[in-house]
Amino acid sequence: MALPDVTKDTQGSGLTSVNPDLASERLTASFCVPRLTAVLDGGAERTRVRRVVVDVIESDPVFSRENQYFQSQNERYEAAVRKAVHVRKKMQEMGWSEDGPESVYVYRALSGDVAFLLHRVFMRSISVLGSDKQVAKWIPLASEYQLIGSYAQTELGHGTYLQGLETTAVFDISTQEFILNTPTISAMKWWPGDMGRSATHTVVFAQLYIHGKCYGVHPFIVQIRSLQDHSLCPGVIAGDIGPKMNFEHIDNGYLMLKNVRIPRENMLNKFCEVQPDGTYIRRGSQKINYFTMTSVRISLIADEVILPLMKACTIAIRYSVVRRQSKLKPGEEEAKILDYQTQQEKLLPQLAAAYAFHFINNYLHELFNRGYREIQGRNFDSLPELHAFSSGFKAMVSQYCTSGVEICLRACGGHGYSLLSGLPSLYTKILASCIYEGENTILLLQTARFLIKCFTAASAGQPVPPSVTYLAATKPGKCPAKDKLDFLSPDIYTEAYQHAAIRLISSTAAKLQDLIQSGVERHEAWNQCTVQLVQAAKAHCHYITVKNFVETVEKLENTAGIQNIMKRLCDLFALHGIFSNAGVFLHDGYITGAQMDMVTASFLDLLGIIRKDAVPLVDAFDFTDKNLNSALGSYDGQVYQRLYEWAQKAPTNKQISPAYEKYLKPLLHNKLSKL
Amino acid sequence: MALPDVTKDTQGSGLTSVNPDLASERLTASFCVPRLTAVLDGGAERTRVRRVVVDVIESDPVFSRENQYFQSQNERYEAAVRKAVHVRKKMQEMGWSEDGPESVYVYRALSGDVAFLLHRVFMRSISVLGSDKQVAKWIPLASEYQLIGSYAQTELGHGTYLQGLETTAVFDISTQEFILNTPTISAMKWWPGDMGRSATHTVVFAQLYIHGKCYGVHPFIVQIRSLQDHSLCPGVIAGDIGPKMNFEHIDNGYLMLKNVRIPRENMLNKFCEVQPDGTYIRRGSQKINYFTMTSVRISLIADEVILPLMKACTIAIRYSVVRRQSKLKPGEEEAKILDYQTQQEKLLPQLAAAYAFHFINNYLHELFNRGYREIQGRNFDSLPELHAFSSGFKAMVSQYCTSGVEICLRACGGHGYSLLSGLPSLYTKILASCIYEGENTILLLQTARFLIKCFTAASAGQPVPPSVTYLAATKPGKCPAKDKLDFLSPDIYTEAYQHAAIRLISSTAAKLQDLIQSGVERHEAWNQCTVQLVQAAKAHCHYITVKNFVETVEKLENTAGIQNIMKRLCDLFALHGIFSNAGVFLHDGYITGAQMDMVTASFLDLLGIIRKDAVPLVDAFDFTDKNLNSALGSYDGQVYQRLYEWAQKAPTNKQISPAYEKYLKPLLHNKLSKL
């Protein structure tokens, strides 16, 4: 039979020919693809560095993800530990430092499929919260992997509300030790990565008690496993929390402590200390802790949220020009599914969003870096704004991108549902980003609290941070657009977004005020407004994202057609947002029904325009086939051959199931081999 | 250590005490829970039958799902085959027939986790499409499992567009055989259940050729594996398509045929026949095939779509009264998370939707049964309406419920993300319902085509089916509501939904007409309207769902408080739909901004009201703990204990990972056991 020989090695240098339907899409790009890649990377030099890193990682078989979709949780974990140990060696060999430009690309090239990320958080928390002496003791050991650290904050019964943590650390003056305990089952530490099977040490957050008085939550370094044989230390019960929707490679763990004693020196004591006589001393600002959370939220957006959406778009869009189904015109050949308006409407707004969020991520990093410089100069003024931004954008971007990945998955029909498409694992992983590092609804409410405060201040003529001065602006009540082309003007749609954000914030502030004035208690009034506060916070983030996209496009060079195509993507992102949240804009008549029809018309027109460049726009993300790890999304578009070849490697095809002998054979008609 | 002893056997008769926070929710139900259960079951007698079936199934260890979350694809498959063989035996023992009232409950009690569902489709297709002689030959063999059948329609390159199938069946007069071939890789059969490892036979859909002329797609019975040793027949290549997002227990397969010869008698020939001399004869109506698809779509809605949402609501709502987090009021204890407005806004509309869809499912079954009776009387008039309804509701309900399950999952935070919560597998399974048996967008476009046709007919004064006579109605241009209480009037909101559906259908019909009149070709014009056509079809289905919910509530007895609580759920479903699709209602000013504020106020008020009955409302679904298989959702609310106990059973805790010896031990500091 000739069929199975159609393709060659699909993971290696591989297939020779590009599917002609996909190839033809690349002939007509309206812009220079490598130029756009360089813009996305932040310069051609960084593209070069990235590609070097990718080559180094992908050419090493230890880092292969070829069998990932067939592996059990145990196998994934073992591979991730192996990779973590190997990558350290590799980086040393290459002379790449943890702080160097290569580091971020190493993690990306591994697609995050590596152990000991919490070991890094362990190190970071000691660096930030530990005294010089503590840093000097622990960091070198950790850097060399002479111990494996974890970070035990979340408990079975408490996630976001840290004050509620139940683990206790009681100071025993007589022995100069802290005695750590898990008083109830809900106090068990639950979820910390690297803790279920790997960690020898962890930073435990516990309520500090001295002489029976509680001083609140503090961090303590606790050894949990022997360094000699990896057995659990006395009084420690720990293990793996079992299967999850993704992250099979990570040993998220549980931990119970029963009268575990640690020396006084193991409380991280840069900002607070318990002296030998039990005196509690607090020094310096606690606000810097705040900043650590802010930094984590901002740092995860690119790799854990935006990149997965970019990958999903790449897979779904390439597949949608290879897949042909049904006919657009009777008598013609079957059409590429990307030529159907409904398919464009599913995928192209996600593509535009991936670009929009890439640019807002740059903006957040600038804001963060500026804030960091101020903090180094002991100026903490920007912290509330940074906190509000990191919270709101983490929530808004992760929610949007998660839904975007799901849309891409569904848009690939049955084949998208196969793990071999790569889309299910992108989805199940990005979904977690809506939950970890602050549940999204709670984060949006923190942003809303900041916005309400700023709105009140701005209304009273007091100064507010630059990003929210717009709240003070009085705006015209009507959108001036006269025909559908007017909605391709960034001023028109940016104003509309601004107007909507102000309206939602001001109307919710008014409702809150009314409730309080009518005698409802403040906390209860707040709770009664939270559904609308979440809407308001989202509208603010959406507005800033559109505004930033517009400003980014203005700054782009127009050579190579890049400014032009980015302008269209920006228009699409903005109009799709108005189209799909029409009620927000129609509510007070700022946009009329007739204008909404213009928005719809312009939005649908843009789909047809961007469709032409869809493949070059995902090619510009510059993912390798190994990085995508998708039978549907490879550069050559040999979709069906890859699905077939990869399926054959599945364990279900390597074992004759005992089910036949045990259950079927006794039943099946077996007098004749053939009926 | 005392902690691990807190609970007893959690899968068996189990825990003795109900969590007090959950228990207190059950004391204040405004209605009689068993009475509502009986309403949902369609009578107390059916509740009794259901419970007998559930008891029988759940007390048999073969059907246990206890280790499901820890099993590999191979293990799941083996268990599913074992269950399929055992359930047949069990039903014989109990005297339950396939057509009896118990049958549907058996499948539900197994949570669909059983093999050979496609074997049933194999049998159904022979019953419907086969001649009496074929039925007499094959059905007895299949009923006894003397062969295992599958149904091979979908190909690697073709799903929804059946005319595009590439497999060929060429009639060879000299031998009186059909020669089946897979001419290209994309022609490979791909996805059929039970085919990858189990089936001995399958119904293959292939293009029929006689004397070089193509007669279109026809069904053929093909043996693919030996009945003696289960080896593949000559010319057959088949296997498993590998890992998917769910359905690990099903051996979805691939199949290639190379000159496979089958006797002339193996073409299913009730409606078409090839005579010995090659003469092709068509007889009877093809429309009945149509009806089979309709019947499958309607039959899957209850078990595969609505039940998963009911389960997800049960899990998330029970968990949300056990989970306490943060404080609503300073100084008080931490609040149940269901007391936060944002949590109510996530979960309670899903609960209302589960009820709304349960009732629309009843409506669809009545419609279907009426249509079936007509068809038996050779009256095919209702087929277009039935097709439009089954397509549109399959799409709308599966989309809504999939998103509802995802909301429930996310609303449980980190613990929802654990497989042990039961929510991830509910989500990954229900997601497939958006794709299989017709991709949702394509189905909605079929409904839209029917609606446009009916709208045009109604506008011209021609008769249309009763369900769409509303399209002819001229409606007042404004919603008459004056305050928020008016929006609790079913007339007010039903009219609003009707108005919105008519507006979307008529405006899209007008756009289509305009495009065609301006010279755009008909197919191209259709494509340019598809985004809006999909909206229109959804609006129609949403309207019918609301209307049917209202009518159902009217017919309910008001004893035991049931009508009252159902009325409130109906209000919530309707107002949530207006609140979250505000643009649709504001667009032409039918509802004004001020009225939308009333909708919002009433909607938020309802959340607080229904919150009080939330737990009794999910208790009424009457799922057993074994059926839910969720550490978060059990009746007793012992959430944390179960998570802990179940996690310990994970394979990750049963094996000392080789990763330690291989990769960690060489690195770890091991001169001292303790640092």
Interface residues (C-beta under 8 A of the other chain):
Chain A: M1 L3 P4 V6 Y69 F70 S72 Q73 N74 Y77 E78 V81 R82 A84 V85 L141 E144 Y145 Q146 L147 I148 T154 L156 G157 H158 G159 T160 Y161 G164 T182 T184 I185 S186 M188 W190 W191 G196 R197 S198 T200 H201 Q223 S226 L227 Q228 D229 H230 C233 I237 G239 D240 I241 G242 P243 K244 M245 D251 Y254 M256 K258 R323 R324 Q325 S326 K327 L328 K329 P330 E334 D339 Y340 Q341 T342 E345 K346 E406 L409 R410 G413 G414 G416 Y417 S418 L419 L420 P424 T428 L431 A432 C434 I435 Y436 E439 N440 T441 L445 E521 H523 E524 N527 Q528 C529 T530 V531 Q532 V534 N581 A582 G583 V584 F585 L586 H587 D588 G589 G593 M596 T600 L604 Y640 Q641 L643 Y644 W646 A647 Q648 K649 A650 P651 T652 N653 Q655 S657 P658 A659 Y660 K662 Y663 L664 K665 L667 L668 H669 N670 L672 S673 K674 L675
Chain B: M1 L3 P4 V6 Y69 F70 S72 Q73 N74 Y77 E78 V81 R82 A84 V85 L141 E144 Y145 Q146 L147 I148 T154 L156 G157 H158 G159 T160 Y161 G164 T182 T184 I185 S186 M188 W190 W191 G196 R197 S198 T200 H201 Q223 S226 L227 Q228 D229 H230 C233 I237 G239 D240 I241 G242 P243 K244 M245 D251 Y254 M256 K258 R323 R324 Q325 S326 K327 L328 K329 P330 E334 D339 Y340 Q341 T342 E345 K346 E406 L409 R410 G413 G414 G416 Y417 S418 L419 L420 P424 T428 L431 A432 C434 I435 Y436 E439 N440 T441 L445 E521 H523 E524 N527 Q528 C529 T530 V531 Q532 V534 N581 A582 G583 V584 F585 L586 H587 D588 G589 G593 M596 T600 L604 Y640 Q641 L643 Y644 W646 A647 Q648 K649 A650 P651 T652 N653 Q655 S657 P658 A659 Y660 K662 Y663 L664 K665 L667 L668 H669 N670 L672 S673 K674 L675
